[in-house]
Amino acid sequence: MTDTDADTAEADGITARYRETDAERVLEFERDGRSACIAQNREGYAMLKVRPSVDGDELERYYGFDMALDHAAELLGCDPNDLPVPERAADMGM
């Protein structure tokens, strides 16, 4: 799995890393030892998958980016509005 260069954003102790692999667009969040991941197929037209980590099992699928961010924030124990979103990830979702 080859990654293209990552795009990173940080705010309020939360780090967000966006990258593209051969198969997926991946947005990973880390906060206080917790992690959450939102992934979408490389073409960007499929539902978003929320996982506890990049390699973790899928927990749920969402059409909308806002709903996926809500779930990611729940996993991190923070408000969804606190999640920094790197520019290249802003168009995720259907």
C-alpha positions in Angstrom: 0.0 0.0 0.0 1.7 3.2 -1.2 0.8 6.5 0.4 0.9 9.8 -1.3 2.2 12.7 0.8 0.2 13.4 3.9 -1.7 16.6 4.7 -1.7 17.4 8.5 -3.8 19.8 10.7 -3.7 20.3 14.4 -6.1 22.0 16.9 -6.9 21.7 20.6 -4.6 18.7 21.1 -6.1 16.8 18.1 -3.9 15.8 15.2 -5.5 15.0 11.8 -3.6 13.3 9.0 -5.0 12.9 5.5 -3.4 10.7 2.9 -4.3 8.7 -0.1 -3.3 5.0 -0.5 -3.6 2.9 -3.6 -7.2 2.0 -2.6 -8.5 4.7 -0.2 -8.6 8.3 0.9 -7.8 8.2 4.7 -8.4 10.8 7.4 -7.0 9.7 10.7 -7.4 11.6 14.0 -5.4 11.2 17.2 -6.2 12.7 20.7 -4.8 11.7 24.1 -3.9 8.2 23.0 -7.2 7.6 21.2 -7.6 7.3 17.4 -10.4 7.4 14.8 -10.2 7.0 11.1 -12.6 8.0 8.3 -11.9 6.2 4.9 -13.4 6.4 1.4 -12.5 4.7 -1.8 -9.9 6.4 -3.9 -12.4 7.7 -6.4 -14.3 9.5 -3.7 -17.8 8.4 -4.6 -18.5 5.6 -2.0 -19.8 5.8 1.6 -17.4 6.8 4.3 -16.2 4.1 6.7 -15.5 4.9 10.3 -12.9 2.8 12.0 -11.1 3.0 15.4 -7.8 3.1 13.6 -6.5 2.9 10.0 -6.2 -0.9 10.1 -9.2 -1.4 12.5 -12.5 -3.1 11.7 -15.2 -0.9 10.2 -17.6 0.3 12.8 -20.2 2.2 10.6 -20.8 3.7 7.2 -22.1 7.1 6.4 -23.1 9.1 3.3 -22.3 12.5 4.8 -19.0 13.7 6.1 -20.6 15.5 9.0 -22.1 12.3 10.3 -18.7 10.5 10.0 -17.0 13.4 11.8 -19.6 13.1 14.6 -18.8 9.4 15.0 -15.0 10.1 14.9 -15.4 12.8 17.6 -17.4 10.3 19.8 -14.5 7.8 19.5 -12.1 10.6 20.5 -14.3 12.0 23.3 -14.5 15.5 21.9 -16.9 17.8 20.1 -17.1 17.3 16.3 -16.4 21.1 15.9 -13.0 20.6 17.5 -11.8 18.2 14.8 -9.3 19.9 12.5 -9.9 18.8 8.9 -6.9 19.1 6.5 -7.8 21.0 3.3 -7.5 18.0 1.0 -10.0 16.0 3.1 -12.7 18.7 3.1 -14.6 17.2 0.2 -15.0 13.7 1.6 -18.5 12.2 1.6 -21.2 11.9 -1.0 
